[in-house]
Amino acid sequence: MNRSDIIATTKRFLSEEFEVSPDAIEPENNLKETLDLDSLDYVDLVVVIEDNLGFKPTADDFKTVATFEDFYQLVERKLQ
């Protein structure tokens, strides 16, 4: 999966799961604020990532994720 596939796929499932406009999911935007995530939502996020991308991120993985760009980089690392 290349970077444009990662972005398109994540925009699709994140906008559907968290009911936000795909236009709000931009690389520089804050992931937690844009998706309005609380601690329980992170559990949902892990599940949709596993279902859509085939890997299960850990809590440590999210320590370095602030923006969607950080998230895309995490996905790229995990899919290598």
Backbone as a chain_set.jsonl record, in Angstrom:
{"seq": "MNRSDIIATTKRFLSEEFEVSPDAIEPENNLKETLDLDSLDYVDLVVVIEDNLGFKPTADDFKTVATFEDFYQLVERKLQ", "coords": {"N": [[0.854, -1.165, 0.0], [0.717, 2.102, -0.991], [1.578, 5.552, -0.123], [-0.526, 7.34, -0.968], [-2.646, 5.557, -1.119], [-2.831, 4.801, 1.552], [-3.615, 7.238, 2.731], [-6.085, 7.725, 1.415], [-7.553, 5.429, 2.165], [-7.533, 5.596, 5.003], [-8.833, 8.065, 5.376], [-11.361, 7.399, 4.454], [-12.3, 5.277, 6.214], [-11.988, 6.462, 8.744], [-13.568, 8.777, 8.588], [-16.082, 7.633, 8.247], [-16.373, 5.989, 10.569], [-16.025, 7.799, 12.716], [-17.679, 9.824, 12.127], [-17.01, 12.302, 10.769], [-16.27, 14.887, 8.418], [-14.56, 13.949, 5.457], [-12.968, 15.971, 4.476], [-12.045, 17.254, 6.72], [-10.006, 15.748, 7.593], [-6.963, 16.282, 7.4], [-3.427, 16.385, 6.763], [-2.052, 18.161, 8.583], [-3.823, 18.562, 10.651], [-4.985, 18.003, 14.016], [-5.262, 14.778, 15.233], [-6.676, 13.679, 17.492], [-8.337, 15.844, 18.31], [-9.755, 16.452, 15.928], [-11.147, 14.074, 15.409], [-12.493, 13.934, 17.738], [-11.757, 12.317, 19.989], [-12.057, 10.231, 22.835], [-10.949, 8.277, 25.665], [-12.259, 5.793, 25.354], [-12.894, 5.876, 22.671], [-10.443, 5.467, 21.497], [-10.127, 2.739, 21.691], [-12.035, 1.884, 19.836], [-10.806, 3.023, 17.609], [-8.442, 1.494, 17.381], [-9.576, -0.977, 16.724], [-10.842, -0.415, 14.219], [-8.604, 0.238, 12.725], [-7.224, -2.178, 12.74], [-9.122, -3.794, 11.399], [-9.241, -2.526, 8.879], [-6.637, -2.041, 7.995], [-5.049, -4.124, 8.754], [-3.261, -4.418, 10.913], [-2.552, -4.25, 14.442], [-2.4, -1.519, 16.351], [-0.507, -0.379, 19.217], [-0.776, 1.096, 22.531], [1.589, 2.466, 22.972], [2.322, 3.073, 20.359], [0.693, 5.227, 19.764], [1.724, 7.28, 21.258], [3.406, 8.997, 19.907], [1.806, 10.14, 18.049], [0.24, 12.916, 16.964], [-0.791, 14.483, 14.91], [-2.581, 13.955, 11.781], [-0.662, 13.477, 9.857], [1.393, 12.354, 11.412], [0.045, 10.029, 12.053], [-0.244, 8.831, 9.505], [2.463, 8.304, 8.995], [2.984, 6.448, 11.016], [1.346, 4.326, 10.144], [2.604, 3.729, 7.7], [5.113, 2.819, 8.652], [4.305, 0.521, 10.072], [3.263, -1.067, 8.076], [5.383, -1.796, 6.525]], "CA": [[0.0, 0.0, 0.0], [1.527, 3.321, -1.048], [1.113, 6.642, 0.742], [-1.85, 7.841, -1.37], [-3.627, 4.534, -0.72], [-2.977, 4.914, 3.008], [-4.401, 8.444, 3.016], [-7.463, 7.519, 0.944], [-8.182, 4.39, 2.987], [-7.771, 6.089, 6.356], [-9.883, 9.09, 5.318], [-12.649, 6.731, 4.291], [-12.802, 4.584, 7.403], [-12.07, 7.372, 9.887], [-14.736, 9.657, 8.441], [-17.278, 6.818, 8.482], [-16.431, 5.521, 11.956], [-16.092, 8.889, 13.688], [-18.67, 10.761, 11.604], [-16.445, 13.606, 10.429], [-16.093, 15.088, 6.986], [-13.219, 13.596, 4.978], [-12.217, 17.213, 4.29], [-11.453, 17.634, 8.008], [-8.861, 14.871, 7.827], [-5.829, 16.84, 6.666], [-2.186, 15.997, 7.441], [-1.632, 19.045, 9.679], [-4.845, 18.62, 11.699], [-4.799, 17.158, 15.19], [-6.08, 13.564, 15.139], [-7.57, 13.552, 18.646], [-9.335, 16.915, 18.274], [-10.592, 16.335, 14.728], [-12.036, 12.918, 15.559], [-13.126, 14.082, 19.047], [-11.486, 11.034, 20.642], [-11.836, 10.059, 24.271], [-10.217, 7.023, 25.877], [-13.009, 4.672, 24.773], [-12.807, 5.981, 21.216], [-9.171, 4.882, 21.062], [-10.375, 1.302, 21.524], [-12.683, 1.784, 18.522], [-9.805, 3.351, 16.602], [-7.585, 0.318, 17.221], [-10.364, -2.002, 16.025], [-11.017, -0.074, 12.797], [-7.292, 0.138, 12.076], [-6.968, -3.608, 12.526], [-10.049, -4.27, 10.37], [-9.019, -1.909, 7.574], [-5.237, -2.0, 7.582], [-4.433, -5.416, 9.021], [-2.346, -4.486, 12.053], [-3.148, -3.755, 15.685], [-1.482, -0.605, 17.028], [-0.477, -0.418, 20.679], [-0.836, 2.413, 23.176], [2.885, 3.108, 22.726], [2.317, 3.604, 18.993], [-0.027, 6.497, 19.725], [2.437, 8.307, 22.023], [4.049, 9.937, 18.99], [0.823, 10.576, 17.057], [-0.547, 14.104, 17.293], [-1.491, 14.909, 13.697], [-2.841, 12.889, 10.81], [0.628, 13.165, 9.241], [2.021, 11.391, 12.326], [-0.697, 8.778, 11.906], [0.143, 8.234, 8.218], [3.817, 7.77, 9.154], [2.844, 5.228, 11.821], [0.808, 3.286, 9.272], [3.673, 3.362, 6.765], [6.102, 1.994, 9.382], [3.715, -0.766, 10.443], [2.967, -1.86, 6.88], [6.619, -2.158, 5.823]], "C": [[0.909, 1.241, 0.0], [0.876, 4.433, -0.218], [-0.272, 7.154, 0.336], [-2.942, 6.845, -1.036], [-3.899, 4.609, 0.783], [-3.867, 6.106, 3.351], [-5.856, 8.244, 2.613], [-8.205, 6.523, 1.826], [-8.495, 4.914, 4.381], [-8.83, 7.181, 6.377], [-11.258, 8.437, 5.254], [-13.119, 6.125, 5.608], [-12.873, 5.477, 8.632], [-13.284, 8.284, 9.783], [-16.031, 8.89, 8.687], [-17.431, 6.467, 9.962], [-16.671, 6.661, 12.952], [-16.98, 10.039, 13.223], [-18.138, 12.185, 11.464], [-16.313, 13.687, 8.914], [-14.685, 14.647, 6.579], [-12.342, 14.836, 4.769], [-11.546, 17.691, 5.575], [-10.191, 16.834, 8.313], [-7.721, 15.308, 6.911], [-4.552, 16.558, 7.448], [-1.813, 16.847, 8.652], [-2.632, 19.112, 10.826], [-4.567, 17.627, 12.819], [-5.786, 15.982, 15.146], [-7.116, 13.498, 16.26], [-8.684, 14.596, 18.611], [-10.292, 16.765, 17.089], [-11.601, 15.203, 14.866], [-12.794, 12.951, 16.882], [-13.005, 12.786, 19.859], [-11.399, 11.166, 22.15], [-11.183, 8.688, 24.441], [-10.945, 5.813, 25.291], [-12.955, 4.687, 23.253], [-11.498, 5.403, 20.689], [-9.299, 3.369, 20.88], [-11.035, 1.065, 20.163], [-11.685, 2.041, 17.406], [-8.891, 2.16, 16.337], [-8.308, -0.756, 16.42], [-10.511, -1.664, 14.545], [-9.699, -0.085, 12.049], [-6.991, -1.319, 11.764], [-7.85, -4.156, 11.403], [-9.698, -3.767, 8.973], [-7.584, -1.956, 7.07], [-4.464, -3.268, 7.934], [-3.364, -5.454, 10.096], [-3.028, -3.859, 13.26], [-2.145, -2.841, 16.379], [-1.597, -0.728, 18.547], [-0.599, 1.005, 21.231], [0.467, 3.17, 22.948], [2.962, 3.714, 21.333], [1.694, 4.992, 18.944], [0.674, 7.612, 20.51], [3.059, 9.367, 21.129], [3.084, 10.478, 17.939], [0.024, 11.764, 17.584], [-1.405, 14.499, 16.095], [-1.792, 13.711, 12.801], [-1.557, 12.512, 10.074], [1.382, 12.156, 10.095], [1.362, 10.02, 12.182], [-0.328, 8.074, 10.606], [1.54, 7.623, 8.31], [3.811, 6.486, 9.986], [2.366, 4.069, 10.947], [1.881, 2.811, 8.29], [4.708, 2.46, 7.433], [5.545, 0.599, 9.656], [3.492, -1.659, 9.231], [4.211, -2.268, 6.098], [7.003, -3.58, 6.091]], "O": [[1.756, 1.403, 0.878], [-0.222, 4.273, 0.314], [-1.114, 7.383, 1.204], [-4.058, 7.244, -0.702], [-5.041, 4.495, 1.228], [-4.774, 5.987, 4.175], [-6.762, 8.559, 3.385], [-9.358, 6.752, 2.192], [-9.595, 4.703, 4.891], [-9.645, 7.227, 7.297], [-12.197, 8.872, 5.92], [-14.219, 6.427, 6.069], [-13.735, 5.273, 9.487], [-13.956, 8.537, 10.782], [-16.973, 9.43, 9.269], [-18.509, 6.635, 10.533], [-17.426, 6.506, 13.912], [-17.024, 11.097, 13.852], [-18.729, 13.141, 11.969], [-16.254, 12.668, 8.225], [-13.719, 14.942, 7.284], [-11.118, 14.759, 4.874], [-10.58, 18.453, 5.522], [-9.407, 17.204, 9.187], [-7.54, 14.783, 5.812], [-4.589, 16.498, 8.677], [-1.312, 16.319, 9.645], [-2.317, 19.668, 11.878], [-3.994, 16.559, 12.601], [-6.996, 16.181, 15.035], [-8.3, 13.286, 16.002], [-9.846, 14.271, 18.855], [-11.502, 16.934, 17.24], [-12.765, 15.347, 14.49], [-13.645, 12.096, 17.129], [-13.995, 12.238, 20.344], [-10.761, 12.077, 22.679], [-10.898, 8.014, 23.452], [-10.298, 4.898, 24.78], [-12.967, 3.633, 22.618], [-11.446, 4.906, 19.564], [-8.649, 2.789, 20.01], [-10.645, 0.158, 19.427], [-11.707, 1.364, 16.378], [-8.598, 1.854, 15.181], [-7.718, -1.376, 15.536], [-10.324, -2.537, 13.696], [-9.672, -0.388, 10.856], [-6.556, -1.653, 10.662], [-7.37, -4.902, 10.549], [-9.841, -4.499, 7.994], [-7.341, -1.915, 5.863], [-3.344, -3.462, 7.462], [-2.625, -6.434, 10.186], [-3.948, -3.052, 13.128], [-1.154, -3.314, 16.934], [-2.633, -1.122, 19.084], [-0.534, 1.983, 20.486], [0.45, 4.385, 22.753], [3.595, 4.752, 21.141], [2.126, 5.839, 18.163], [0.26, 8.768, 20.433], [3.222, 10.513, 21.546], [3.5, 11.199, 17.033], [-0.761, 11.637, 18.523], [-2.587, 14.81, 16.239], [-1.315, 12.602, 13.04], [-1.377, 11.352, 9.705], [1.951, 11.202, 9.565], [2.034, 8.989, 12.188], [-0.12, 6.861, 10.595], [1.78, 6.546, 7.766], [4.551, 5.548, 9.69], [2.915, 2.969, 11.004], [2.038, 1.608, 8.08], [5.132, 1.459, 6.855], [6.252, -0.394, 9.486], [3.53, -2.884, 9.35], [4.111, -3.003, 5.116], [8.018, -4.052, 5.579]]}, "num_chains": 1, "name": "protein.A"}
